[in-house]
Amino acid sequence: MPIRFNLYDIAYYLGVGVASPYWLIKSSARTKVLRAFRERMGHVPARADSSRPAVLIHAVSLGEINATRALVDMLRRRRDDLHIIISTTTDTGFARGQQLYGANPNVTLIRYPLDFSPAIHRVLDALRPGVVVLMELELWPNFVRACKQRGIAVILANGRLTEESFGRYLLVRPIVAAMLRRVDRLCVQDDLYGQRFLRLGARPDQVTVIGTMKFDTATIAERVEGDEQLAREVGLRPRDEPIWVCGSTGPGEEEILLRVYQSLREKHSSLRLVLVPRKPERFDDVAQLIESQGFALTRRSKPETAPEDSVVLGDTMGELQKIYSLASVVFVGRSLVDLGPRQHGSDMIEPCALGKATLIGPFTGNFADVVRSFKAGNSIVEVPDEATLRATLSALLRNPDEARALGARAREVVRAQKGATERHADVVLAALSKRT
């Protein structure tokens, strides 16, 4: 198929030219950077089993990758001949994808191509999907156009549209409307998001309120396999001491959390703190911060150095659920400090599914629909600032029955919200059946 260049492509050419020196410098130090850039320019191996039907699911980062698990399992159970291609953009998303799918012969993991026509056509030529599923709001004009030209169905899954994004898109509504009308189905998380897509120019027959698959990936359980071993290895005693787990924390939050912890220790001397930064590249910086504040440090990656009463740093990937399982109270990060709209909030469903009393800050725009569900069930506590966090946490530590009741209500909300994955699978397989 001949490639037609457009204004988007010209912009990409200019951007690549400006960024080339940076990439060359980075690639000389880290060859994996150059390899990742080649993949993003569309240089991926051709699919060997191209006769099999295939679905490409794009999940931009860690949270979206986690949300694919249940959908991949559901699609494969219902179509065992199906090949799944998972694409992602960030390093953390790619690392999590390798953990989840690296050993699965029916799943191929790639980096999502830049929205640049030559890169897109290389990827589509190599992988030949029948359906493309874009998670949440990963709509790119060139990619959507290329799929439409080839007769590939495009489905938005777990669709959401934050207030900030909606405001920006309204400024360029004609462009956004043209792109939305090339999408076959817009499967959105709730009515509010559906109305926003309609106001941007989507047709009513395109928009379906299905719910969020994030609830389906959460495990409703009392304990998580391996949690007790982890506790022993880092010197935690969940039966004998209250444990405050702060998961997916971001820059500027750890300082606040350490201050709150120090203050609470005056009345709750046995309280333990576990910090789990969202991004692995921050592990060393947070370790230094903990020690600079006068706390003993235990790193999960080096459990043999676990001094008593130390602050535990969760500096491994894939163990956050086990760490949450040990908690008396959980704080979910990237929500107390304004890190910018693209980083507002982290997944609070996982600790809620484990029945943990869960606190969040005010900046949760990326999980607005989820927060609405929990607030409606009186099952999560939003703390607007450091002082309120300290007071709320102290109250829950003094009243463990209240903390357990809060966690129990949260678990019931998760249970009630499950089922969106099957509804998404219905849409994907119906689209695939028209093309195979």
N, C-alpha and C positions, 0 to 999 in steps of 0.2 A: 504494500500500500504506500503510495507516495506521501511524503511528509510535507505538510503545509506549515510554514513558519508564520508567526503572528507577533503582536506587540509583546505578549508575555515572553516569547522566546528571545526577542531582542533584549529585553530586560535581563533575562538569565545570562545571555552572552556577556553583557556588560558586567553583571555581578560576578561571573566566573573569572573574568579578566582581572577585576579588582582583587578578588580573593586568592588568586593563584599564588602570589608570593607567600601568603600565610600558609596555604596548604603545602607548599614545597618545604617550608621550614618545618612544619609539623611532621611531614612525612619522613624527613631525614632523621627525625628523632624517634618516630613511631611508625613503623611500616604498616601497622593495622589501620592507621588513619587514611593512608593512601588507598588501601584495599577497600575500606568503607566508602571512600569517595568514588572509586571506580564502580562499586555496586550502585551508588546513588546516581551515577551517570548511565545506569542501565546495563552494565556488563555483568550479567548473571548467567549461570549455566542453563542451557536448554533443558526442559523437563524431558527425562528419558521416556516416561510413560505417557506421552502426549495423547494417546488414544483414550485414556481414562478421563472422565469428567473432572473438572477442577474448579475450586472456589478460592479466590484470593481474598483474604481478610486483612485489612490494614488497621493496625493498632499503634498509635503514635509512640506511646511510652509505657512505663511500668504498669500503671493502673489499667490502661486499656488492654495490654497483653494479658493481665490476670483475668480480665472480663471475657477473654476469648475461650478460656478453658472449657466452660460448660457448653458453649456453642459448638466448639470443635468436637467434643465427645458426642453431643446430640446428633450432629450432622453425620458423623461416622457410624453411629448406631443405626441410623435410618437409611443410609446409603453407604454400604461397606466398600463399594467400588470407588468412592470419592477420594480424590487427592486434595489436600488442603495446603494452600500457600499462605504463610503468615509474613506480612511485611511490617517493619517498624522503623522509626526514625532515630530514636535516641540510643545512646550506648547502654543505659540502664534497661531500656526496653529490650534491646538485642540480647543482653546478658540473661534476662529473665526468660526470653524466648528460648534460648539455648537450654536453660534448666528444664523448661516445660516440655520442649519438643525435640531436643537434640538427638534423642535416641529413637524417635518415632519415624519409621520408614514411610509413613503415609502423610507426613507433614514436611514441607520445605520452608526454611526460614531465610528471608532476605531483608535487605534494607530497602525501604521505599524510595523509588526514584524521585529525583528533583522534578518539579512540574515544568519540564523542558521537553519539547516534542521528541527529539531524537532519543533521549533517555527513556521516555515512556514507551515509545514504539519498540525499542530493543527489548524491554521487559515483557511487553505483551506478546511479541513474536516468540520469545523464549519460553514463556510459561503458558500461554493460551488458555486463560481461565474462561469459563462460561458465565460466571457471575463474580462481581466484585462487591465486597461488603466493606464499607467505610465506617469505622467506629466513631460515634459521637458527633464530631463536626469536622472531619478530615475531608472536606470537599475542595478539590483543586481544579481550576478551570480546564487546563490542558488535559489532565488525566481523565476527567469526566467526558470531555469532548472526544478524546481518542477512543474511549470505551464505546461511546454512542456510535461512532463511525464504524466500529467493528461488530456491532450488534451484541456487545457484552452488557448484560444487565447490571445496573449500578443501584445498590441498596444502601441507604444510610441506616445503621443500626445503633441502638442506644442513643438516638438523636437528642441533642440538647442544644440550647442557644442561650448563653448567659446574657444578662442585661447589658454588659459591656460590649459583647460581640454584636448583639442585636442593634445597639445604637450605632456602631461603626458601619454595619452592613446597610442600615437605612440610608446612609450618606451616598452609597453607590447602588441603590436598589435596582436600577435597570440591569446592571451587570450581574448582580447576584440572582435576580429573577431568571435571567437567561440560563445561568448555570443550573439552578434548582430544577428547571423544567426539563433538563436532560437526565435527571435522576428518575429511576423507575419507581422507587418507593422510599418515602421518608418515614421510618419507624421511630417515633419519638417517645420520650420517657413519660411525659405527662401533658395535660391539656394546655398548660401555660406555654410550653415549648411549641406545641402544635400551632397555637394561635400566632406565635412569633414567625414561624415559617410561612404561614399563610399571608401574613402582613408583608413579608418580603417577596411575595409573588408566586409561591408554590400553589399548585392547583389542589382543591379539596380532595380529589380522588387520589392524589399522591400521598397524603398525610394520614398515618394511622397511629393512634396512641396505643402502645404495646407495653410500656413499662421499661424498667431497667434490668439488664442481665446481671448487674453487679450483685444483686441480692442472691441470685442463683449460684454464684461462685462461692458464697460464704458457707462455711461448715457450721451447722448448729450442733454444738457439743458441749459437754461439761469439761472435758480435758482434751488435749491434743497429744497424739503419740510422740514420745520423745521429750516432752516438756520437763518431766521429772529428772531425766538424765542431764538435760541442759542446766536445770537449777543446781544440781549437785556440782557440775563442772565449773560454774561461776560463783558458787558460794551463796546461793539464795535459798531461803528456807520458807517457802510459801505457807506452810502450816503454822509457823511460829512467828512470823513477822509480816506486817503489811508491806506490799510492794506496789510502788507507783511506776507504771510503765508509760513512757512518753515516746510514741511511735511516729515515724516519718517527719521528724523535726527539720526545720529549715534555719537558715542563717538568722541570727539575732534572737532566736527562741531559746537556745540552750542557756544563754546567760540568765534569762528570766527564770527558767525552770530551776536552775541551780540556786538562784536566790530564794525562790519559794521553798525549795527543799531544805536549804539551810535554816530558814525561819521555822519551818514545820518541825524540824528535828528537836527544837527546844521543848515541845510538848509531846511529840511522838518520836521518842528516842530510838525506837526499833525500826522506824520507817526506812525502807531501801528504795533507791532510785535506779531505773534502767532507762538509758537514753539510746534511741535508735534513729540516727540521722537518715533522711530520705535518700541522699546521694552518697554513694561509696567514696567519691573523691573528697568528701568532707570528714571521713573517719579520723584521719590523723589530726586535723585541725581541732575537732571536738575533743579528742583525747588530750591534746595540749591544754585546751580550755579547762577541762575538768581538773587537771593537775595544777594549773595556775591559780585556781580558786581554792586550793588547799585540800582537795578531796583525794583520798586514795582511789586508785583506778584499777578496774578489772576489765580487760578487753576479752570479748567472747572469742576472738581469734587466738588468744593466748591464755586460756583458762588456768594454766598452771601457776599464774602469778596473781591468784585471787586473794587479796587480803580481806580480813573480816571488816564488814561495814563499809566496803568500798562502793563507789558509784560504778555500775556496770555499763559498759559501752557495747551495744549490739553492733559489731562491725563485721558481720557476715551477711550474705545474701540468702533469702529464702527461709529465714527462721523467725520472722516477725510474728507469725501466728502462734508458734510455740511460746514466744516471749509474752504475748498477750495472754495466753492461757494461764500464766503464773500471776497475773496482776490482781490486786485488790481494787485498784482504780486505774483507769487509762486516760491519758490525754493524747489526742490525735493532732499532730503538728501541721505546720505550714498554714496555720489558721489564726495564730495570736499576733503575728507581725504581718504587715502588709508587704508581701513580696511581689506584688504586681498581679494583674488579673489572671495570667496564664498559670500562676502557681498558687491560686487561692484554694486551699483545702487539700486534704488527703482522705483516703478511704477509711471511713469510720464504721463500715458495715461489719468488717471482720471481728473487731472486739465486741460489738453489739451481739453478733451471732453466738459468741461464746458466753453471753450473759454477763458482761463486764459493765460496771458503772463507767460511763464514757463522757468525757468533757471535751469540748471544742472551743476554739476562739471564734471571733466574729467574721473572719475572712474565709468563707467556705463556698465561694461562688461556683466553683467547678463541681460541687456536690449539692447544689441548692435544692434539687428535687429530692435527694436522699434526706437532707436535713429537714425538709418540710414533712416528710413521712415520719421521721422520728419525733419531731416536735408535736405533730398531731397526736402521737401516742404517748406524750409526756415521758419520753424515754431517753432523752439526751439533755445535757446541760450546756448551754452556751455561756462562756465567761468572757466578758468584753475586755478585761484588762488583768494586770498582774495581781492587784489587790483582791479582785473578785475570785480569781483562780485560787489564791491562797485561802480565802475564807471558805469557798465551796469545798475544796479538797479537805480542809480541816474538819468541816462538818461531816463529810462522808466517812472520814477516818474515825470520828467519834461515834458514828452511828452506822456500824457495818450492816445492820439489817436494812437500813434505808438504801445503802449502796447496792445490796443484793436485789432489793425490789426494783430499783432503777434498771439494773442489768437484766432482770427477768422481763420487764416491760419491753426493753430493747430487743431481746431475743424474739418475743412474740411479734413485733413489727416485722422483723426479718422473715419470720415464718409466713406471715400473711402476704408479703410482697413477692414471694417466689412464683415462678411460672413464665416469666418473660422470655427465657431462652427457648422454650418449646414454640412459643408464638413467633419468635424470630426465625427459627428453623423452618417453620411452615412457609414463611414468605420466601426464604432463600431457595428451598427445594422446589417450590412452585415455579419460581423464575428459572431455575436450572432445567426443569422438565420441559420447558418450552424451547430449550436450546440444545437438547441432547436427544 
